Amino acid sequence: MQIYLDYSATTPCHPDVIIAMGKVWTEQWGNPSSLHEWGQRSATVLEQARMQIADLIHAPAESIIFTSGGTEANNLALMGIARTFTQPQHLIISSIEHSAITEPARLLEQQGWQVTRLPVDSQGHISPDALNDSIQNNTVLVSVIYGQSEIGTLQSIHTLGQIARDRGVLFHSDAVQVAGRLPIDVQTLPVDLLSLSSHKLYGPQGAGALYVRPGTHLIPLLAGGGQEQGMRSGTPAVPIIAGFGLAAEMAAEEMEAEGVRLMQLRDRMFAQLSHSPYLLPTGDLSQRLPHHVSFCLPPTTEITGKTLVRQMNLAGIAISAGSACHSGKLSPSPILKAMGYSDQQALSGIRLTLGKQTTLEDIDWTITALNQLLHRLMPQSAAIV
């Protein structure tokens, strides 16, 4: 029996998406910049996908800029805004951002930018007051992740975005984990930039998008032919983008029912594993991604999350760990560290994320397998008291 519980890392491409991409590859493969029939057929596919993705977040189609994925969308948001200034300014991010935000922020810091990293509480929440107090006269952009991929916590993006808007500061959110799982309406959500990714919502890998509120000025990262309204040069990967578009359309149609189903499975897993003497839930258990379950181990154990991932894999179950491995040496999760966990606990985080193919039987079998593994690996002295 094999069970995949790593849907936050990537989702399997939906069969209908694969069929649709095959049709584009064989029948609509022209360069969408070409004026002849072949090019115009391809351009039509591209614009249909743009509308499908725009509809997912209730945006005007012209506000969607296609990228190669969420990482490029995040980089375009931060670096694209930064490039509009001739002198370094002030940027605010949270202390629990994805590396696709923290690394561009670090590069900007090396170029003289001032970067404030907002602290979070033990559940991973940013204080609105802390954001308000951090805004300076030279603050030009705030970037806060919508749904944290490691701990599942959802931020109050409406509140945080409104603070930035009231202070005249642009606001970006990495919504890669949220789009297609929870409703997003950029007509009411006070965001100026929003990052999306195809392979998180059953589309193909290799496509993403950046929503850019009309009137928001960016300078592109790539110089070239001026595709995507001059924001992202290069011939678009039309079949991949077509798959992204169809996946977004299906996500919008299925979101409500699938969200309820996933939350029921998620809550069952939390309820059952809360009886374990070795597991501590991480993140906010209510303001949380609907498909997301995460834990860490007691501070008295030396077992790492990577060890649990490997052992569960031997049992045919795919989960993931939060700690990173650099040159063979494990590093504590910066997300758990920011939430106040010890180095040892920040090495022990695990994440189980559910998806369309996850069944009740999968949940119950995983609970049994994980409990058996913990009882085998963990010393009695490590039990939570």
N, C-alpha and C positions, 0 to 999 in steps of 0.2 A: 504494500500500500504506500503510495506516494502522495504527499500533501504539500502544496505550495502556499506558504504564508509569508510572502515577501512582496506583496503588491505595492508597497510604497517605493520599492526599488524599481520595479517595472511591472507592467501588466502584460499578459499575453495579447497579441494582436487578434482582434475579433475576426472570425472567419469571413464575415461579410465585408470587412475592411480589406482583407487580403484579396478577395474577389474583385472589389472595386479598384484596387491599385493595379491588379493584373490587367484590367480593361484599359486603364490609362496607359500603362506601359506598352500595350499592343496596338491601341487605336488612337490615342490622344497624346502622342509622345513628342509633339513639336515644341520648339522654343517659343514660350508665350510672348516674347518680344517681337517675333516675326509677324509681318503683316499679311502673309498668305494664309490660305485655309488651314494648313497644318498648325501654324502658330496660333491662329485664332481659336481653333478647337481647344488647344491647350490653355489659352488665356481664359476661356470660359470655365474650364475646370478649376483653374486657380481662383477665379473670383467667386465661384460657387462655394468653394471651401472657405474663403474669407468670410462670406456671409454666414455659413454654418457656425463658424467659430465665434463670430460677432454675436450671433443669436444666443449662444451659450451664456454669454455674460451681459447681454442686452446692450451691446455697443453698436455704434454705426460702423458699417463694414470698412470704411476708409480709415478707421482708427486702429486696424489690425495690421501689424508688421510681422511678416513671417521671418523666423530665424531657424537655426539648426537645432534648437532645443531650449530648455529652460536656462541653461548656463549662459548661452549667448544672449538671451533676452535680459537676464539680470545684468550682464556686462554692458549691454547697450543702454540700459536704463541709467546705471551709475556713471559709466564713462561718457555716455552721450550727453548727459547733463553737465558733467564736469568740463567737457571740452568747449562748452559755450562760454566759459569764463577764462579770461586771460591771466588771472591771478588765483592762487589757491583760496578756497573758501572753507566752509564748515559743513560737514556731513554727519548725520546721526543715523546709526543702525542699532539693532538690538544685539545683545550678547549671545543670542542663540540662533543667529542666522546660519543658513547653509553656506558652505565654502564658496559657492558661486557669488555670494555677496561679500563675505569676509575677505576674500583674496583681492578682488578689485578695490575694496576699501583700503586694504593694506598697501596696494600699489599707489593709490592716491595719497596716502599718508607719506609715502616715500618721496612723493613729488611736492610735498609741502602742505598738503591739505590737513586740516584739523578734523579728526574723527572722534566722535563721542559714541561709546558703546553702552547703551542703556542696560542697567542691571535688571534682573528678573527675580521674582519671589520663588519659593520652593516648589510651586506648581508650574513655573515657567511663564508667568504673566508679567507684562510691563505695566508699570504704574503710569496712568495718564499724567499725573502731576510731575513725575520724573521727566516725561517727554516735554511738557510745557516749560519746566524749569531749565531744560537743556538747550532750548532754542535761543540762538544769539542773533545779533544784527546781521551777521554774515552767513547764517545757516541757509543753505539753498535747497537741500534735499533731505528727507527722512525716508528710510527704507526699513520696513518691519515685515517679517515673514507672517503670512496669514495662518497657516497650519504647520506646526513644527514637525518635521518628518521623523524625528527620533523619539520624541516624547508625546506627540499627538495633540498638544495643547493648541487651542484656537485663541488668537488674539482678538481683542475688540477693535477691529480695524476701523469700524465706523467712528468710534470715539477718538481713536488716535489720529485718524485721517482728518477729522474735523478740527482737531487742535492745530494740526499743521496748516490747514486751509485758513483758519481764522488768523493765523500768524503770518500768512502770505508765503508759506514754504511748500514746495512741491512734495508730494507723497507717493512713494512706490511700495508695492507689496509683491512679494514672491508668493503667488497663489498656486504653485505647481501641484501641491498636495490637495488643494481644495477644489479646484475647477473640475467639474464633472462629478463631484461627490456631494457638494453642497451648493445651494443657489448663490449666484453672484449677479448683482445688478449694478453696473457702473454708472447708471443714471442716478442712483441714490447713494451709492458708496463713494465717499469723498477720496478717491484715489486719482492720481494723474497718470500713473504708469502701473501696469499689472502684468506679471510674467506667467506664461502658460506652457505646458509641455504635453506633447502628443502621447508619449508612451506611458504616461500615468493614467490615461483614461481609455485604454484598449486600442489606441492607435499605434502606428509604427514608431520605432526609434528614429531619431534624426530630424525631427520637426518640432518647432515650438513657435511661440508668438509673443510679441509684446504689444499690449494695448497702450496706446498713446492718446490721452485725452486731446481732442482738437484744440489747437492753440498752444500746445506744449512744444517747445523747441528743443531739438536734439541735434548734435553733430554726429554723423555716422562713424562707426569704427572702421569700415571698409571703403576704400576708394575704388571706383570702377564704373560700371555702366549705368548706375543710378536707378536700379530696380527698387521695388518697394518704396515708391515715392521718394527715392533718393536716400532712404534710411538703411538699406541693406543691399548693396550691390552684389551681383552674381546671378547666374541663371537659376531660378527656383527649382527645387526638387519636386516637380509637379505631381508625380504619382504618390510620393510620400505625403505631400501636403493634402492631396485628395483624400488619402486615408485618414489623416488628422481631422479633416472636415467632417467626414462621415462618422468618425468616432465621437466627435463633439456633438453631432446631431443626435446620435443614439444615446449618449450620456444625458442630454437634456430630457429626452423622452422617458428614460428609465430611472432618473435620479431619485425621485421621491420614493417609489416603492423599494428600490434597491437600498436606499439609505436606511429605511426602516428595518429591512431585513438584516443589514450588516450591523446596525446598532444592537439588535437583539442578540446576534451571535457574539458581538464584542462584549456586551454586558454579561452574557453567560460565562464567557471565558474569565473575565475579571472576577465574577462572583465565585466561580469554582476554584480559581487559583489563589484567591485571597485566603483560602484555608491552608495554603502551604506555609510551613514554618520558615521557609527560606526565601520567599519572594516579597519584595517591596514594590508596589505600583509607583510608576513615575508619571509626572504630568497631571493635568487636571482631569478627573474622572468624568466630569459632566460637560464642560466646555472643551470638547474633544472631537477630533476627526472621527467620523462614524465607523471607520474600518480598523481602528488603531488600538493595539494593546501593547503596553510596555512595562518592564520591570527592571529592577536591579537586585543584587544580592546583598546580604548583610555585610557590614564593614569588617566583620571578623573572619571572612573567608578569603582565600587567595584564588578561588576559581574565577576565571574571566568569562565575559560574554562570548568571546571567540571560542572558548572550550565548549560552551553549551551549543553554539551554532554547529560546530563540527560533530558533536555527539548526536545532536538531533538529526543532522544530515545522514548519519549512519543508520538512523531509524526511519529514513525516508521522508523526513519533514524539513522543509526549508524555512528558516527564520533568519534574522540578522542581528548583528551586534552594533553598538554605538561607538565603541572604541576603535581607533584607527591604528593600522600597522604601517610603520615607516622604517624601511631598511631592516625588517625583521624584528623590530622592537615595538611593543604595544604602547600606545599613548592614551591617556585617559580621555574620555569624551569631553570636549570643551562645553558641550551643552549641559551635561550633568554637573560639571564643575561650576558653571555659572549659576546653577540652581542650589549650590551649597553642599553637594555631595563630596565625600572624601575621594582621594585619588583612587583608592582601591575600589570603592563603589562605582566610580566613573569608568573603571575598566570592566565592570561586570554587567553593564546594561544590555538588555535584549529587547527586541521588537518583533511582534507578531502582527502582520497586517493582512487583512482579509479581502476577498474579492468575489467576483461573480461565480467562480467555480467552487467557492468554499461552502461546505454543507455542515449541518448540525453534527453529522457523524465525524466529519473532519475535526471539528472543535473538540468533541468529547474524546476522540482518540489522541489528539495532541495534548490535552490536559493530562490524560493517563500517562502518556509517554514522558512528558516533562516532569511530572511528579516522580515517576520511577527513576528517572535520570538524576534528579536532585537528591533523592534518598540514597542513591548509590554513590554519588560524588561528594556530597557534603558531610563534613564531620558533624556529630550531634551538637557540639559546642557552638556551631555557627547558627543554630536556630534562633529566629527572632523571638525575643521575650517581651 
